[in-house]
């Protein structure tokens, strides 16, 4: 059953004819990759293209930033939205996406030394 709150936020957008043709042509590839040959709705293709495009734009914006700049930005984000940031980190830890072993080991040492 569709989420009624999601439907109320949908917007119509105009897509250039050549971009629409490319998305429509890509639908065959998407159907083979994500749906085992089943039909994939154009809304899904457009959503995928937008998400991937936004990811690429974000990568272009911050990809050249040094590690220190990225860490400082992440710290600032954690100050502004701590619940979202730490929920994200916990999810990544549970999923094993990132090696947090150095952090975990250092944190354990800190906790153990503060308990003495």
Protein Blocks (a to p, Z undefined) as FASTA:
>chain_A
ZZfklmmmpccddddfklmmmmmmmmmmmmmmmnnopacdfklmmmmmmmmmmmmmmmmm
mmmpcfklmmmmmmmmmmmmmmlmmmmmmmmmmnomaccklmmmmmmmmmmmmmZZ
